[in-house]
Amino acid sequence: MCLARVILVVSALALVTAVDHPESNEADHGIAGCDCMEYWGCVMSGGTPYSYCGLSESSVCCFVPPGAKPVGLFPPTPGTATTKGRCGHKGADSGRDGYAEPAEWPWHAAILEKPDDLYVCGASLLDESWVLTAAHCVDDYVADKGNNLKVRLGEYDVTSTREALRHEEYDVAGVVLYPGFNNATLAHDIALLRLRHPAKKRPHIDIVCLPKQGSSFPETGRGQNRINCVITGWGRRSEVSEHSVVLKEVTVPLWQNSVCEAALRQQFGPSYSLPDTSICAGAEGRDACDGDGGGPLVCEQGGQWYQVGVISFGIGCGRRNTPGVYTRVNMYEQWITDTVLRYRNRHQR
């Protein structure tokens, strides 16, 4: 089993990640003197979320003081509290198969171990202070709250320090594993990192959209879906190749879970059961590989890109009838929101 986690010394490695700011509802006034709105809309408006207001799973009672200034990567449109359409916008694509362009996937990020910039895993930026990755990448760093880690945003070519758009680095101030994570089975392989200082939007640093809890997007249909999604990273291009020095992109088809489970039973035995918190993707020659773990699997809808999966594990790289396994992000949207809200409430009292 390949966990796609490789430690590399890369002096200039920096990746871009993006996080979803879910679409805000129209503000409902008069609930305990606050506005009831989507969590991210509240935070990005310069407001303080107080408690859930019950209109939806992610609606919060938000206090926005007069004259509050928008904060974070994506300030809302003047005069509104909405962040609709602000996430998941990729950069220009030259059409080169397998190669990303600078600033094309601005939400891809890298987790590095200090002080020697040892590459740990890929990741993606959820908002100005939180990064999403695989739990197996960072479970060894929980005890010291990630003090030995930093996140690099905005990188493209890890061999160059003369890029027009320079990478930025942020120390990690906390590591939160999903409570049910199992390192032996890689069930619930998802984690959050909190940045010590908030990131800012740049031409090459942007956020990815986060799918709603329980949403059916993307539909996998029967067998292998014809709808292609994309994975990004600096991992190997094959089991025998070197790691990529520029950010790679790989278009991969999604698999229906039952078909994926049957394929994986050929490797793990007839008793293997694929959890519904996983999603599978890949084809012969198109797969994540060593060095890609923790990075995003994204799919496009309506001109925006949503993070559907977190790269978790695979058997080799791009083998025939052997898809890679990803943590299904839309199963954890509520946990992500709860985690961030708890932190903000604890530190804003």
Helices and strands as residue ranges (DSSP letters): E 8-9, E 28-31, E 34-38, H 39-44, E 48-52, E 59-63, E 108-113, E 118-127, E 130-133, H 135-138, G 139-141, E 149-153, E 168-177, E 191-195, E 224-233, E 248-255, H 257-268, E 278-281, E 296-301, E 304-313, E 324-328, G 329-331, H 333-347
